[in-house]
Amino acid sequence: MVFLDALVNFGCRKYLHKEDYDFDQSSTTSKNDVVSSPSQYFVLGFKDRNLEAEYWNDVTLTSKYRILLGWFVSTLLFVVGPVIGQLMYTPMLDDICKQQGQSCTLTFAAMAVTYATFVLFILGFIACVAVYKLERIRNKAIVLYITGFVYFAFIIMMGFYCSQDIVDNDWLIIESPNSFIFEIYYVAMPLISVIVMGLPFILTFEIMFFAAVAFLVFVPLFNESASNLWLHLDFTSIYEHLFSYLYIFWNELSVYDIVNGTAPITEDLQDITSVLNTVCNDPPVVTKEYCIVVARYMLVSPYIYLCVLVFAIVVVGYFVESSNRIAFVNKKIIQELTQQRELQLLKQKEEHENLIHSIFPPVVAKVLIKKQIQKIENIPLLLSQSHRDFRGMGVQADALFDTVCHMHEQVTILFTDIVGFTSMSQTVAPQQVMEFLHKLFLRFDDLVDMNSSLWKVETIGDAFMVASGLEVKDSSRELLSGHLSGSTESDAGAAIVFGRAAIGEAQSLTMPNGQQCQIRAGVHTGDVCSGVVGSRMPRYCLFGDTVNTASRMESSGVPGRMQISQATYDLVCDLGGFVFEERGFVEVKGKGKMATYLLREDLDLNASST
């Protein structure tokens, strides 16, 4: 991570960046197509270096506790090994130096290296924890750089430590041809935690490579005690070591007695030599050379184990890296699919709400949407209950009625109806009828959108119903409860303006049978009740005698003219822009005779109310 990663991720980044992988395009590939994963270099990672940087940050987060645990284990192993060993060995070494009158500068320097390495471990661990804790540091891959730097410094310091008079370095190292191998085990043990940290392979490989070069090559070849420690494993050294071991074993001596000078002096060397010659000179089964080979292997076997351990850590790191990259790619694809699904759901929700808003007034639409959201939120609870309770999951009519049923005072209702529509429908194809109605009603819809006081209630066949003064576009509940403001006259005027424009739009069209389109318009003002009836295909409806009267004004009207009731006339008679002629009393079904008025035809159709 100190050199190789800096070269790969910084120095050669622009040369290694060969791909801009798009997970969006990959996730939208059809099922029959082969989905390609991001291209990768061997060991060096993704060819999309931006994706590689994202992977490093992701693996740092996913392996957070493993990395911190590895730091803790490494620090603990170093403390219970070299640090405590040096603390215990320092008084004895100081006494030896005083007795012999020698300078122990190099040895104390090695001790200082040990303590400095310990401090470095502590600081590195604290730095990693701080990077994880600080939210303003978004690139958590800094932890990997810290880990690589500290372990590299550890390898250099401990390599120097091991090269300083290997035999006398630590109190537990005994005089033996393979003592330097045990010394490596002793000081390099913190590196074992690399196998559990889940680091990227390039970092694992770099740490173990430098460790192998330092401890397995440079320490044996370059040190203070000898030019080449492998020379200690020559024929003579092995034979002397074997003889010493047999001497201790033959006389049943302990190392403790030998160190303390309490071992009895024996004169059985001739017997030991005789036994050694007898065991190692029994050709053709056992020869002296064979004994040396066996003894040398037993001394070197810890070194072989160490090499195998380093190789195993590298191999495990490679396979862990492969599984981490597969998991990372899968997670990215799942995230992309989830994001696409969320966008689709948001789009569907928006389309659903737009559809509801196009059918119902905003206040009613909000209630319906709220009920739908509550229904979705209650699904888990309803599923846990009985089937009988589950049937109540829908938006109940009575609950909705209580919410959106309101009384409105002085609302102006307008109906239009096409003259001769029934006879025309009998002579032309239904499709032509629908196309004509669609064309006509689109123009009416545009007229409704021109005034915020108007609301298109419904269409029934060729009839078009508009209400003015409902205040349905205001979410205030107080405004919905009644309409007593001074805008009643202007609301009635808005309905008259719409009716006059609708008559003009209709006259500009030709019906499928070739005749000019003529409509009748009827207007009445009074109190109405608004609400939604039913829970299946709910519709926003108006109820009351005012609706019936307005319909009668239309049905009893004159083709191409607008007929209004006395109640509406009283509201608009003083408004500028309108001139009405009294029609007299008209027989109205269910009402008897009613005084009505007709809008004059000879006025400018584009005039507006004041």
C-alpha positions as CSV (number, residue, x, y, z in Angstrom):
1,M,0.0,0.0,0.0
2,V,3.0,2.2,0.4
3,F,4.6,1.8,-3.0
4,L,2.6,-0.5,-5.2
5,D,-0.7,1.1,-4.4
6,A,0.7,4.6,-4.9
7,L,2.0,3.5,-8.3
8,V,-1.3,1.9,-9.3
9,N,-3.9,4.4,-7.9
10,F,-2.0,7.6,-8.5
11,G,1.1,7.3,-10.8
12,C,-0.5,5.0,-13.4
13,R,-4.1,5.8,-12.8
14,K,-4.8,7.4,-16.2
15,Y,-3.0,4.6,-18.0
16,L,-4.9,1.9,-16.2
17,H,-8.3,3.6,-16.6
18,K,-9.7,1.7,-19.6
19,E,-13.4,1.5,-18.9
20,D,-16.4,3.6,-17.6
21,Y,-18.7,0.9,-16.4
22,D,-22.4,1.8,-16.2
23,F,-24.4,-0.3,-13.8
24,D,-27.6,1.4,-15.0
25,Q,-27.1,0.0,-18.5
26,S,-26.1,-3.4,-17.1
27,S,-29.2,-3.7,-14.9
28,T,-31.6,-2.8,-17.7
29,T,-30.3,-5.5,-20.0
30,S,-33.0,-7.9,-21.0
31,K,-33.1,-11.4,-19.6
32,N,-32.0,-13.0,-22.8
33,D,-28.8,-10.9,-23.0
34,V,-25.6,-11.8,-21.3
35,V,-24.9,-9.3,-18.5
36,S,-21.2,-8.4,-18.4
37,S,-19.4,-7.6,-15.2
38,P,-16.9,-4.8,-14.9
39,S,-13.6,-5.7,-16.5
40,Q,-10.7,-6.4,-14.2
41,Y,-6.9,-6.5,-14.3
42,F,-5.2,-9.4,-12.6
43,V,-4.5,-8.3,-9.1
44,L,-4.7,-4.6,-9.9
45,G,-8.5,-4.4,-9.8
46,F,-11.2,-2.9,-12.0
47,K,-10.3,-1.3,-15.3
48,D,-12.7,1.5,-14.3
49,R,-10.4,3.2,-11.8
50,N,-13.3,5.3,-10.4
51,L,-15.1,2.1,-9.6
52,E,-11.9,0.7,-8.1
53,A,-11.7,3.7,-5.8
54,E,-15.3,3.2,-4.8
55,Y,-14.5,-0.5,-4.1
56,W,-11.7,0.4,-1.8
57,N,-13.9,2.7,0.1
58,D,-16.6,0.1,0.3
59,V,-14.4,-2.7,1.4
60,T,-13.0,-0.4,4.2
61,L,-16.5,0.1,5.5
62,T,-17.7,-3.5,5.2
63,S,-14.5,-4.8,6.9
64,K,-14.6,-2.1,9.5
65,Y,-14.8,-4.3,12.6
66,R,-12.4,-6.9,11.1
67,I,-9.8,-4.3,10.4
68,L,-10.1,-2.8,13.9
69,L,-10.0,-6.3,15.4
70,G,-6.9,-7.0,13.4
71,W,-5.3,-3.8,14.7
72,F,-6.2,-4.7,18.3
73,V,-4.8,-8.3,17.9
74,S,-1.6,-7.1,16.3
75,T,-1.0,-4.5,19.1
76,L,-1.8,-7.1,21.8
77,L,0.6,-9.7,20.3
78,F,3.3,-7.1,20.1
79,V,2.8,-6.0,23.7
80,V,2.8,-9.5,25.2
81,G,5.8,-10.4,23.0
82,P,8.7,-7.9,22.4
83,V,7.4,-5.1,24.6
84,I,7.0,-7.1,27.8
85,G,10.0,-9.1,27.0
86,Q,12.2,-6.0,26.7
87,L,10.7,-4.7,30.0
88,M,11.7,-7.9,31.7
89,Y,15.1,-8.2,30.0
90,T,16.3,-4.6,30.5
91,P,17.4,-4.8,34.1
92,M,19.4,-8.0,33.5
93,L,21.0,-6.5,30.4
94,D,22.0,-3.4,32.3
95,D,23.6,-5.4,35.0
96,I,25.5,-7.5,32.5
97,C,26.8,-4.3,30.8
98,K,28.0,-2.9,34.2
99,Q,29.7,-6.2,35.2
100,Q,31.5,-6.6,31.9
101,G,32.2,-2.9,31.5
102,Q,31.0,-3.0,27.9
103,S,28.8,-0.5,26.0
104,C,25.3,-1.8,25.2
105,T,24.4,1.1,23.0
106,L,23.3,-1.0,20.0
107,T,21.2,-3.2,22.3
108,F,19.5,-0.3,23.9
109,A,18.9,1.2,20.4
110,A,17.1,-2.1,19.5
111,M,15.0,-1.6,22.7
112,A,14.2,1.9,21.6
113,V,13.1,0.6,18.3
114,T,10.7,-1.8,20.1
115,Y,9.1,0.9,22.1
116,A,8.9,3.2,19.1
117,T,7.1,0.4,17.1
118,F,4.7,0.0,20.0
119,V,3.9,3.7,20.0
120,L,3.4,3.5,16.2
121,F,0.9,0.7,16.6
122,I,-1.1,2.8,19.2
123,L,-1.1,5.9,17.0
124,G,-2.1,3.9,14.0
125,F,-5.0,2.3,15.8
126,I,-6.2,5.6,17.1
127,A,-6.0,7.1,13.6
128,C,-8.1,4.3,12.1
129,V,-10.7,4.7,14.8
130,A,-10.8,8.5,14.2
131,V,-11.2,8.1,10.4
132,Y,-14.2,5.7,11.0
133,K,-15.7,8.1,13.5
134,L,-15.3,11.4,11.7
135,E,-18.2,11.8,9.3
136,R,-16.5,14.6,7.4
137,I,-13.9,12.1,6.2
138,R,-15.9,10.5,3.4
139,N,-13.0,8.5,1.9
140,K,-12.7,5.8,4.5
141,A,-10.0,4.1,2.3
142,I,-7.5,6.3,4.3
143,V,-7.7,3.5,6.9
144,L,-6.0,1.2,4.4
145,Y,-3.2,3.7,3.7
146,I,-2.6,4.0,7.5
147,T,-2.6,0.3,7.9
148,G,-0.1,-0.2,5.0
149,F,2.2,2.5,6.3
150,V,2.2,1.3,9.9
151,Y,2.8,-2.4,8.9
152,F,5.6,-1.4,6.5
153,A,7.2,0.7,9.3
154,F,6.8,-2.3,11.6
155,I,8.6,-4.6,9.2
156,I,11.5,-2.2,8.8
157,M,11.9,-1.6,12.6
158,M,11.6,-5.3,13.5
159,G,13.9,-6.3,10.7
160,F,16.5,-4.0,12.2
161,Y,15.7,-5.4,15.6
162,C,16.3,-8.9,14.5
163,S,19.5,-8.1,12.8
164,Q,21.1,-6.9,16.1
165,D,22.9,-9.9,17.6
166,I,20.2,-12.5,17.1
167,V,21.3,-14.8,19.9
168,D,21.1,-12.2,22.7
169,N,18.1,-10.3,21.5
170,D,15.3,-11.9,23.6
171,W,15.4,-13.7,26.9
172,L,13.5,-16.7,25.6
173,I,15.9,-17.4,22.7
174,I,18.3,-20.2,23.4
175,E,21.7,-20.9,21.9
176,S,20.7,-22.9,18.8
177,P,21.6,-22.9,15.0
178,N,17.9,-22.0,14.3
179,S,17.5,-19.4,17.0
180,F,17.0,-16.7,14.4
181,I,13.9,-18.5,13.1
182,F,12.3,-18.5,16.5
183,E,13.3,-14.8,16.7
184,I,11.3,-14.2,13.6
185,Y,8.2,-16.0,15.1
186,Y,8.7,-13.9,18.2
187,V,8.7,-10.4,16.6
188,A,6.7,-11.0,13.4
189,M,3.7,-12.6,15.0
190,P,1.5,-9.4,14.8
191,L,1.4,-9.9,11.0
192,I,-0.8,-13.0,11.5
193,S,-3.8,-10.7,12.0
194,V,-3.6,-9.7,8.3
195,I,-5.4,-12.9,7.4
196,V,-8.5,-11.9,9.3
197,M,-8.7,-8.2,8.3
198,G,-10.1,-8.7,4.9
199,L,-7.8,-6.2,3.2
200,P,-7.6,-5.8,-0.5
201,F,-5.3,-8.3,-2.1
202,I,-2.8,-5.8,-3.4
203,L,-2.3,-4.5,0.2
204,T,-2.1,-8.0,1.7
205,F,0.4,-9.1,-1.0
206,E,2.5,-6.0,-0.4
207,I,2.7,-6.4,3.4
208,M,3.5,-10.1,3.2
209,F,6.0,-9.6,0.4
210,F,8.0,-7.0,2.3
211,A,7.7,-9.2,5.4
212,A,9.1,-12.2,3.6
213,V,11.9,-10.2,2.1
214,A,12.8,-8.6,5.4
215,F,12.5,-11.6,7.8
216,L,13.2,-14.5,5.5
217,V,16.0,-13.1,3.4
218,F,17.7,-10.0,4.8
219,V,17.6,-11.0,8.5
220,P,19.3,-14.4,7.9
221,L,21.9,-12.9,5.5
222,F,22.7,-9.5,7.0
223,N,23.0,-9.3,10.8
224,E,25.4,-8.4,13.6
225,S,26.2,-12.0,14.7
226,A,27.3,-13.5,11.4
227,S,27.4,-12.7,7.7
228,N,25.1,-15.6,7.0
229,L,23.0,-17.4,9.6
230,W,22.4,-20.3,7.3
231,L,26.1,-21.1,7.9
232,H,25.1,-22.1,11.4
233,L,23.3,-25.1,9.9
234,D,26.5,-26.6,8.5
235,F,27.6,-30.2,9.2
236,T,29.7,-29.3,12.2
237,S,27.1,-27.1,13.9
238,I,24.4,-29.6,13.4
239,Y,26.5,-32.4,14.8
240,E,27.5,-30.3,17.8
241,H,23.9,-29.4,18.5
242,L,22.9,-33.1,18.2
243,F,25.7,-34.1,20.5
244,S,24.7,-31.4,23.1
245,Y,21.1,-32.6,23.0
246,L,22.1,-36.2,23.5
247,Y,24.4,-35.2,26.3
248,I,21.6,-33.5,28.2
249,F,19.2,-36.3,27.4
250,W,21.7,-39.0,28.4
251,N,22.4,-37.5,31.8
252,E,18.9,-36.5,32.4
253,L,19.9,-32.9,32.9
254,S,17.7,-29.8,32.8
255,V,18.4,-26.5,31.1
256,Y,17.6,-24.8,34.4
257,D,20.4,-26.8,36.1
258,I,22.8,-26.0,33.3
259,V,22.1,-22.3,33.4
260,N,22.4,-22.1,37.2
261,G,25.6,-24.2,37.2
262,T,24.1,-27.0,39.3
263,A,24.3,-29.7,36.7
264,P,26.5,-32.6,37.8
265,I,29.7,-33.1,36.0
266,T,29.9,-36.5,34.3
267,E,32.6,-38.3,32.5
268,D,30.3,-40.3,30.2
269,L,31.3,-38.5,27.0
270,Q,32.8,-41.7,25.7
271,D,29.5,-43.5,26.2
272,I,27.6,-40.7,24.5
273,T,30.0,-40.6,21.6
274,S,29.7,-44.4,21.3
275,V,25.9,-44.2,21.3
276,L,25.9,-41.4,18.7
277,N,28.2,-43.4,16.5
278,T,26.1,-46.5,17.0
279,V,22.8,-44.8,16.1
280,C,24.2,-42.8,13.1
281,N,26.5,-45.4,11.7
282,D,24.3,-48.4,11.0
283,P,24.5,-48.8,7.2
284,P,22.7,-49.3,5.1
285,V,19.7,-48.4,7.3
286,V,21.1,-45.3,9.0
287,T,24.2,-43.3,8.1
288,K,25.8,-40.4,9.7
289,E,24.8,-38.1,6.8
290,Y,21.2,-39.3,7.3
291,C,21.3,-38.2,10.9
292,I,22.5,-34.8,9.9
293,V,19.8,-34.4,7.3
294,V,17.1,-35.4,9.8
295,A,18.5,-33.0,12.5
296,R,18.9,-30.2,9.9
297,Y,15.3,-30.6,8.8
298,M,14.0,-30.6,12.3
299,L,15.9,-27.3,12.9
300,V,14.8,-25.8,9.6
301,S,11.1,-27.0,9.7
302,P,9.9,-23.9,11.6
303,Y,11.3,-21.8,8.8
304,I,9.4,-23.9,6.3
305,Y,6.2,-23.5,8.3
306,L,6.8,-19.8,8.3
307,C,7.1,-19.7,4.5
308,V,4.0,-21.8,4.1
309,L,2.1,-19.5,6.5
310,V,3.1,-16.4,4.4
311,F,2.0,-18.2,1.2
312,A,-1.2,-19.2,2.9
313,I,-2.0,-15.7,3.9
314,V,-1.4,-14.4,0.4
315,V,-3.6,-17.2,-1.1
316,V,-6.4,-16.6,1.4
317,G,-6.2,-12.9,0.7
318,Y,-6.6,-13.5,-3.0
319,F,-9.8,-15.6,-2.6
320,V,-11.2,-13.2,0.0
321,E,-10.6,-10.4,-2.5
322,S,-12.4,-12.3,-5.2
323,S,-15.4,-12.9,-3.1
324,N,-15.4,-9.2,-1.9
325,R,-15.4,-8.0,-5.5
326,I,-18.2,-10.3,-6.5
327,A,-20.2,-9.1,-3.5
328,F,-19.4,-5.5,-4.3
329,V,-20.6,-5.8,-7.9
330,N,-23.7,-7.6,-6.8
331,K,-24.4,-4.9,-4.3
332,K,-24.0,-2.2,-6.9
333,I,-26.4,-4.0,-9.3
334,I,-28.9,-4.5,-6.5
335,Q,-28.6,-0.8,-5.5
336,E,-29.2,0.2,-9.1
337,L,-32.2,-2.1,-9.5
338,T,-33.5,-0.8,-6.2
339,Q,-33.0,2.8,-7.3
340,Q,-34.7,2.1,-10.7
341,R,-37.6,0.4,-8.8
342,E,-37.9,3.4,-6.5
343,L,-38.0,5.7,-9.5
344,Q,-40.6,3.6,-11.1
345,L,-42.7,3.6,-8.0
346,L,-42.3,7.4,-7.6
347,K,-43.3,7.8,-11.3
348,Q,-46.3,5.5,-10.8
349,K,-47.2,7.3,-7.6
350,E,-47.0,10.7,-9.4
351,E,-49.1,9.4,-12.4
352,H,-51.6,7.9,-9.9
353,E,-51.9,11.2,-8.0
354,N,-52.1,13.2,-11.3
355,L,-54.9,10.9,-12.4
356,I,-56.8,11.4,-9.1
357,H,-56.3,15.1,-9.3
358,S,-57.6,15.1,-12.8
359,I,-60.8,13.4,-11.7
360,F,-61.4,14.9,-8.3
361,P,-60.9,18.4,-6.8
362,P,-57.6,18.8,-4.9
363,V,-59.3,18.5,-1.5
364,V,-61.0,15.3,-2.4
365,A,-57.9,14.0,-4.1
366,K,-55.8,14.6,-1.0
367,V,-58.3,12.6,1.1
368,L,-58.3,9.7,-1.4
369,I,-54.4,9.7,-1.6
370,K,-54.2,9.8,2.2
371,K,-56.6,7.0,2.6
372,Q,-54.6,4.9,0.0
373,I,-51.4,5.6,1.9
374,Q,-53.0,4.5,5.2
375,K,-54.3,1.4,3.5
376,I,-50.8,0.4,2.3
377,E,-49.3,1.2,5.7
378,N,-51.9,-1.0,7.4
379,I,-51.4,-4.1,5.2
380,P,-48.9,-5.8,7.5
381,L,-51.3,-5.3,10.4
382,L,-54.3,-6.5,8.5
383,L,-52.4,-9.6,7.2
384,S,-51.7,-10.6,10.8
385,Q,-55.4,-10.4,11.6
386,S,-58.3,-12.6,10.6
387,H,-59.7,-12.7,7.0
388,R,-62.8,-11.0,8.2
389,D,-60.8,-8.0,9.3
390,F,-58.8,-8.0,6.1
391,R,-61.9,-7.3,4.1
392,G,-62.1,-3.9,5.7
393,M,-58.8,-2.9,4.0
394,G,-60.5,-0.8,1.3
395,V,-61.4,2.9,1.6
396,Q,-64.9,2.6,3.1
397,A,-67.6,4.8,1.7
398,D,-68.9,6.0,5.0
399,A,-65.5,7.0,6.3
400,L,-64.7,8.9,3.0
401,F,-68.2,10.4,3.0
402,D,-67.6,11.8,6.5
403,T,-64.4,13.4,5.3
404,V,-65.4,15.0,1.9
405,C,-69.2,15.5,2.2
406,H,-69.8,19.3,2.5
407,M,-72.5,21.8,2.0
408,H,-71.9,24.7,-0.3
409,E,-74.1,27.8,-0.4
410,Q,-74.8,29.9,-3.5
411,V,-73.1,27.6,-6.1
412,T,-73.9,28.2,-9.7
413,I,-74.5,25.1,-11.8
414,L,-74.4,25.0,-15.6
415,F,-75.5,22.2,-17.9
416,T,-75.0,22.0,-21.7
417,D,-76.6,19.5,-24.0
418,I,-76.2,19.0,-27.8
419,V,-79.3,19.6,-29.8
420,G,-80.2,16.6,-32.1
421,F,-77.6,14.4,-30.5
422,T,-79.8,11.3,-30.2
423,S,-80.9,11.4,-33.9
424,M,-77.3,12.0,-35.0
425,S,-76.1,9.0,-32.9
426,Q,-78.5,6.8,-34.7
427,T,-77.1,7.6,-38.2
428,V,-73.3,7.5,-37.6
429,A,-70.9,5.0,-36.2
430,P,-70.3,5.1,-32.4
431,Q,-66.6,5.7,-32.9
432,Q,-67.4,8.9,-34.8
433,V,-69.7,10.1,-32.1
434,M,-67.0,9.5,-29.4
435,E,-64.4,11.3,-31.5
436,F,-66.7,14.3,-31.9
437,L,-67.6,14.5,-28.2
438,H,-63.9,14.2,-27.4
439,K,-63.1,17.1,-29.6
440,L,-65.9,19.3,-28.3
441,F,-65.3,18.5,-24.6
442,L,-61.6,19.2,-25.0
443,R,-62.5,22.7,-25.9
444,F,-64.8,22.9,-23.0
445,D,-62.0,21.7,-20.7
446,D,-59.8,24.5,-21.9
447,L,-62.5,27.0,-21.1
448,V,-62.8,25.5,-17.6
449,D,-59.1,25.9,-17.0
450,M,-59.2,29.6,-17.9
451,N,-61.1,30.4,-14.6
452,S,-60.2,29.1,-11.2
453,S,-63.8,29.5,-10.0
454,L,-65.0,26.8,-12.4
455,W,-64.9,23.0,-11.8
456,K,-65.9,20.4,-14.3
457,V,-68.1,18.0,-12.4
458,E,-68.9,15.3,-14.9
459,T,-70.1,14.4,-18.4
460,I,-73.1,12.2,-18.9
461,G,-73.5,11.3,-22.6
462,D,-73.5,14.6,-24.4
463,A,-74.3,16.6,-21.3
464,F,-71.5,18.7,-19.8
465,M,-71.8,19.8,-16.1
466,V,-69.8,22.7,-14.6
467,A,-70.0,24.2,-11.1
468,S,-68.8,27.7,-10.2
469,G,-68.1,28.8,-6.6
470,L,-67.4,25.4,-5.0
471,E,-64.0,26.6,-3.8
472,V,-62.7,23.1,-4.4
473,K,-59.2,24.3,-5.2
474,D,-58.7,25.6,-1.7
475,S,-57.7,23.0,0.9
476,S,-59.2,25.1,3.8
477,R,-61.9,23.2,5.6
478,E,-63.6,26.5,6.5
479,L,-64.0,27.5,2.9
480,L,-65.5,24.1,2.1
481,S,-68.1,24.3,4.8
482,G,-69.8,27.2,3.2
483,H,-69.4,29.8,0.6
484,L,-70.7,33.1,1.9
485,S,-68.1,35.5,0.6
486,G,-68.8,38.5,-1.7
487,S,-67.5,36.6,-4.7
488,T,-70.8,34.8,-5.3
489,E,-71.7,37.3,-8.1
490,S,-68.4,36.9,-9.8
491,D,-68.7,33.1,-9.6
492,A,-72.1,33.3,-11.2
493,G,-70.6,35.6,-13.9
494,A,-67.8,33.1,-14.5
495,A,-70.4,30.4,-15.3
496,I,-72.2,32.8,-17.7
497,V,-68.9,33.6,-19.5
498,F,-68.2,29.9,-19.8
499,G,-71.6,29.1,-21.2
500,R,-71.4,31.9,-23.7
501,A,-68.0,30.7,-24.9
502,A,-69.1,27.1,-25.0
503,I,-72.0,28.0,-27.3
504,G,-69.6,29.7,-29.6
505,E,-67.2,26.8,-29.6
506,A,-70.0,24.3,-30.4
507,Q,-71.2,26.4,-33.3
508,S,-67.7,26.4,-34.8
509,L,-67.8,22.6,-35.1
510,T,-69.7,20.3,-37.5
511,M,-71.3,17.1,-36.2
512,P,-70.5,13.8,-38.0
513,N,-73.9,14.0,-39.8
514,G,-72.8,17.2,-41.5
515,Q,-75.0,19.6,-39.5
516,Q,-73.7,22.5,-37.4
517,C,-73.4,21.7,-33.7
518,Q,-75.9,23.5,-31.5
519,I,-76.1,23.3,-27.8
520,R,-78.5,24.4,-25.1
521,A,-77.1,25.8,-21.8
522,G,-79.0,26.1,-18.5
523,V,-77.8,27.9,-15.4
524,H,-79.2,28.0,-11.8
525,T,-77.7,29.1,-8.5
526,G,-78.4,27.6,-5.1
527,D,-77.2,25.3,-2.3
528,V,-75.6,22.0,-3.1
529,C,-74.0,19.1,-1.3
530,S,-70.7,17.7,-2.6
531,G,-69.2,14.3,-1.9
532,V,-68.0,10.9,-3.1
533,V,-70.5,8.1,-3.4
534,G,-69.3,4.5,-3.2
535,S,-66.0,2.9,-2.8
536,R,-65.7,1.3,-6.2
537,M,-64.9,3.7,-9.1
538,P,-65.7,6.7,-6.8
539,R,-66.9,9.9,-8.4
540,Y,-67.2,13.4,-7.1
541,C,-70.8,14.4,-7.4
542,L,-73.1,17.3,-6.5
543,F,-76.5,16.7,-5.0
544,G,-79.5,18.9,-4.3
545,D,-82.4,20.6,-5.9
546,T,-80.1,23.2,-7.4
547,V,-78.6,20.5,-9.7
548,N,-82.0,19.4,-10.8
549,T,-83.2,22.9,-11.5
550,A,-80.1,23.7,-13.5
551,S,-80.7,20.6,-15.6
552,R,-84.3,21.7,-16.1
553,M,-83.0,25.1,-17.2
554,E,-81.0,23.4,-19.9
555,S,-83.7,20.9,-21.1
556,S,-86.4,23.7,-21.3
557,G,-84.0,26.1,-23.0
558,V,-83.6,27.3,-26.6
559,P,-81.0,25.8,-29.0
560,G,-78.0,28.0,-29.3
561,R,-79.1,30.1,-26.3
562,M,-78.3,30.1,-22.5
563,Q,-81.3,30.1,-20.1
564,I,-80.8,31.2,-16.5
565,S,-83.1,31.1,-13.5
566,Q,-84.3,34.1,-11.5
567,A,-81.8,33.3,-8.7
568,T,-78.9,33.5,-11.1
569,Y,-80.2,36.6,-12.8
570,D,-80.4,38.4,-9.5
571,L,-76.6,37.8,-9.1
572,V,-75.5,38.8,-12.6
573,C,-78.0,41.5,-13.6
574,D,-75.8,44.3,-12.3
575,L,-72.6,42.9,-13.7
576,G,-71.2,44.6,-16.8
577,G,-70.9,42.6,-20.1
578,F,-74.1,40.7,-20.0
579,V,-77.5,41.6,-21.4
580,F,-80.5,39.3,-20.8
581,E,-84.0,39.3,-22.2
582,E,-86.9,38.1,-20.1
583,R,-88.4,35.0,-21.4
584,G,-91.3,34.9,-19.0
585,F,-92.6,32.0,-17.1
586,V,-91.6,28.6,-18.4
587,E,-93.2,25.3,-17.3
588,V,-90.5,23.3,-15.6
589,K,-90.9,19.6,-14.8
590,G,-91.3,19.1,-11.1
591,K,-91.2,22.9,-10.5
592,G,-94.2,24.3,-12.2
593,K,-93.8,27.7,-13.8
594,M,-90.5,29.5,-13.3
595,A,-89.3,33.0,-14.4
596,T,-86.3,32.6,-16.7
597,Y,-84.0,34.8,-18.8
598,L,-82.1,34.3,-22.0
599,L,-78.6,35.7,-22.8
600,R,-78.8,38.0,-25.8
601,E,-77.1,36.5,-28.8
602,D,-76.1,39.8,-30.5
603,L,-73.4,40.6,-28.0
604,D,-69.7,40.2,-28.5
605,L,-68.9,36.6,-27.3
606,N,-65.5,37.7,-26.1
607,A,-66.9,40.2,-23.5
608,S,-66.1,39.3,-20.0
609,S,-67.8,40.0,-16.7
610,T,-66.5,42.7,-14.3
